Amino acid sequence: MKALFISSDQSIFNAESDTRARMREYANLVGELHILSRAPKNTELVDGPLHLHGMRVSKVRMPFVLARRANGIVKDCVIDVVSAQDPFEHGWAALRAVRGTKAKLHIQVHTDFLTPWFTKAGALRSARVRMPLLNKVRCRIADKVLPEADGIRVVSKRVKESLMARYGARIPEPSVLPIFVSDEVPPKSELPARPFIFTLIAVSRLEAEKRVVDIIDALGRIALRYPSVGLCIVGDGRERARLERRVRKLGLSNKVLFLGSRPHQEAWGLMQSAQAFIQASAYEGYAPTLVEAALARVPVITTDVGIVGEVFAGYDDVLAAPPADPAALATHIMGIIEDQAARRMLILGAEEAARKHLEAFKDYPKPIIEDLIRAASAR
């Protein structure tokens, strides 16, 4: 079989990256795999059965340029199935690419875009964040793309249920296949010197939808009562300057450390040096950091997103709060601090749930390829 992925992950052009290694596995199973993506420069590479096509193009022109190039690849290489990494810009490009050809359309859905929080900026009890106006347009694009798909893969039951509720019989029943997470936990990495003892750690892109501001606000609510508690934030993004201003405004400069971006393995290792992991995302499709935190054996505080309720049970495995609710996050932080027995219970429950979940998908990436084959065989 010949397949084409339309991707947004530019790390595939790094021969030493984990993504490149995973794509090699896919290519070996498929037979011939082409991947088309934006890249720092125009690139054409052949790595055995893996063919990489990089295009230097602006984000504004990207869907049109990728659609035209993808259509050429489909025709020249006689592609059987085109798989887009999202149902938005890449999905639109894939839909245009298969028109007038015999290639089938396969769409991946990695995020819970049908939740109100995909466009919602905040609530009465929380700070407002700058959600991209483009997200509203993306929802409309998905409404056009998904009903045209021959196959759909989602990363959690939460996302599948939201799609079925909206589109029903207009779409093929989505396959639920999670994001790959290794069960090989890296060695522990030490956090830098800090003026607090009990450390919360957040590992996240600093973007609006991650709502790291809610974690900072939650810390502000308990700072006087628990002066030995602080927060380390691993990650970077467009919200960093705004978050640093929030920290100064709340008088938390000695309680919050911004550690910037770190290599994935190091960030995972740093989790093991903290007393608890915390995330406050407005929405997630899967949330692999929850699995990594569970395997790092730290108690987890999270919003009710992604695989919470599917892999991890609230109050047995993780402490879950509604999105945009700093007060609920603060309550959970206090519970973790004060109840050592609960910390131990959460660590054991989350690790067991994570390993059971990963064991169910130990044949990865074989199910991914089988899903593509089903889409390619669709009538």
Secondary structure, DSSP 4 states (H G I P E B T S, - for coil): -EEEEEE--GGGGSTTSHHHHHHHHHHHHHSEEEEEEE-SS-EEEEETTEEEEEE---TTTHHHHHHHHHHHHHHHHT-SEEEESSSSHHHHHHHHHHTTSS-EEEEEE-S-TTSGGGT----TTS------THHHHHHHHHHHHGGG-SEEEESSHHHHHHHHHHHGGGSPPPEE-PPP--S-PPPP-PPPP-S-SEEEEEE---SGGG-HHHHHHHHHHHTTT-TTEEEEEE---TTHHHHHHHHHHTT-TTTEEEEE---HHHHHHHHTTSSEEE---S--SS-HHHHHHHHTT--EEEES-TTBTTTB-BTTTBEEE-TT-HHHHHHHHHHHHH-HHHHHHHHHHHHHHHHHHHHTTTTTTHHHHHHHHHHHT--
